[in-house]
Amino acid sequence: MSNSNLVPYEDLPQYDLFLSQVIDYLNDKFVEEKYTNNIVQNYIKSEAISKPEDSKKRGYTKLHLAQLLLLSYMRPVLTTEEIRKVFRLAFNDINDRSDDIISFEKAYKIFSDIQKESVNEFLTEHKFFNEEKLNSIVAELNLKDSDEGRIKIFIMVMNLVAQASVIKKIVQRIIEDYHE
């Protein structure tokens, strides 16, 4: 899990990419997702990410990769419209770098640091479930020894799903309240 941290901004490709190279890059990084040209182009049309450089075959820059990588982490939790609203908080018009409050590079680095800290805290502090409580629940179920491990995993997964659901609702509420 800790290996799935964002690629450091400095390590993103320095050269401009074709759309097909961007798709390959994203699909390599997010193997459980399936990016296509249409998906990326729809994000551009909906102004969730900025347009590629005009009249260049290799119009996708390091900035586009940073946008798409940030978007990729938000994508399982937020709708495209919610992602657009979140980006607008820091970048105003997605296609105008002059009105950005902070740079995408800075935003990317902040997210990378937050993610790294979150993963480390989560893994070291075992915040995902209180082991005493888990053992108590499993003990009350009077399971066969051979089934206890599976049920513990089931309960931990359900707990994480519940936490993710709560976090998603909080994020949606924050976005909704800000834009009202």
HUCORUR-V432956 format. One record per residue. PSI is psi in whole degrees, -180 to 180 (none if undefined). OMEGA is omega as a letter, one per 20 degrees, with the letter a starting at -180 (* if undefined). D_FIRST is the distance of its C-alpha to the first C-alpha in Angstrom with 1 decimal. Layout:
PSI | OMEGA | D_FIRST
PSI | OMEGA | D_FIRST
This chain:
-43 | a | 0.0
-19 | r | 3.8
-12 | a | 5.3
14 | r | 5.4
159 | r | 7.7
148 | r | 11.2
132 | r | 13.5
143 | a | 16.0
-40 | a | 19.1
-25 | a | 21.3
-4 | r | 19.4
151 | a | 20.1
134 | a | 23.1
-22 | a | 26.3
156 | r | 28.5
150 | a | 29.2
154 | r | 27.9
158 | r | 29.5
-41 | a | 28.0
-35 | r | 27.2
-36 | r | 25.2
-45 | r | 23.3
-47 | r | 22.6
-43 | a | 21.4
-48 | a | 19.1
-43 | a | 17.5
-29 | r | 17.4
-38 | a | 15.7
-38 | a | 12.9
77 | a | 12.7
-27 | a | 13.7
-12 | r | 14.0
164 | r | 16.4
94 | r | 19.8
143 | r | 21.3
168 | r | 25.0
-43 | a | 27.8
-40 | a | 29.0
-49 | a | 25.8
-44 | r | 25.7
-34 | r | 29.5
-36 | r | 29.4
-35 | r | 27.1
-48 | a | 29.7
-39 | a | 32.6
1 | a | 31.3
35 | r | 30.7
-31 | r | 27.0
163 | a | 26.7
159 | r | 29.5
151 | r | 31.9
163 | r | 31.6
133 | a | 34.2
141 | r | 37.7
27 | r | 39.4
132 | r | 36.8
-39 | r | 35.4
71 | a | 32.4
0 | a | 32.0
117 | a | 28.3
180 | r | 27.4
-37 | r | 24.5
-43 | r | 25.1
-42 | r | 24.7
-43 | r | 21.3
-45 | r | 20.2
-47 | a | 21.7
-36 | r | 20.1
-44 | r | 16.6
-46 | r | 17.1
-38 | a | 18.8
-32 | r | 16.0
-28 | r | 13.8
-28 | a | 17.0
-41 | r | 18.2
-16 | a | 16.6
-34 | a | 18.0
155 | r | 21.2
167 | r | 24.2
-42 | r | 25.4
-42 | r | 28.1
-39 | r | 25.9
-44 | r | 23.8
-44 | r | 27.1
-41 | r | 28.3
-47 | r | 25.3
-38 | a | 25.7
-28 | r | 29.4
-39 | a | 28.9
-23 | a | 28.0
2 | a | 29.5
-115 | r | 32.6
117 | a | 33.8
-25 | a | 30.8
9 | a | 33.2
102 | a | 34.9
-21 | a | 33.1
-19 | a | 36.2
10 | r | 35.5
138 | r | 31.8
-42 | r | 31.4
162 | a | 28.5
158 | r | 27.3
-34 | r | 24.4
-46 | a | 23.3
-44 | r | 23.4
-42 | r | 21.6
-45 | a | 18.8
-40 | r | 18.5
-48 | r | 18.7
-42 | r | 16.0
-44 | r | 13.7
-44 | r | 14.7
-44 | a | 14.4
-45 | a | 10.8
-46 | r | 9.9
-43 | a | 12.2
-45 | r | 11.0
-46 | a | 7.4
-45 | r | 9.4
-44 | a | 12.1
-45 | a | 10.4
-37 | a | 8.9
-32 | a | 12.2
-3 | r | 14.6
46 | a | 13.6
-15 | a | 14.9
-21 | r | 13.8
139 | r | 16.9
118 | a | 19.8
-37 | r | 20.1
-46 | a | 23.9
-43 | r | 24.1
-49 | r | 22.1
-36 | r | 24.3
-45 | r | 27.3
-46 | a | 26.6
-39 | r | 26.1
-40 | r | 29.2
-21 | a | 31.3
-12 | r | 30.5
56 | a | 32.3
162 | r | 30.1
148 | r | 30.6
-38 | a | 28.5
-19 | a | 27.1
-14 | a | 25.9
-44 | a | 24.3
-45 | a | 20.8
-41 | a | 20.7
-36 | r | 22.0
-45 | r | 19.7
-43 | r | 16.7
-47 | a | 18.8
-41 | r | 19.6
-43 | r | 16.1
-44 | r | 15.2
-38 | r | 18.5
-45 | r | 17.9
-39 | r | 14.7
-43 | r | 16.8
-43 | r | 19.6
-43 | r | 17.7
-39 | r | 16.4
-44 | r | 20.1
-46 | r | 21.5
-42 | r | 19.4
-44 | r | 20.4
-38 | r | 24.0
-46 | r | 24.0
-46 | a | 22.7
-40 | r | 25.4
-43 | r | 28.0
-46 | a | 27.3
-45 | a | 27.7
-46 | a | 30.7
-37 | a | 32.4
-38 | a | 32.0
4 | r | 33.6
none | * | 36.5
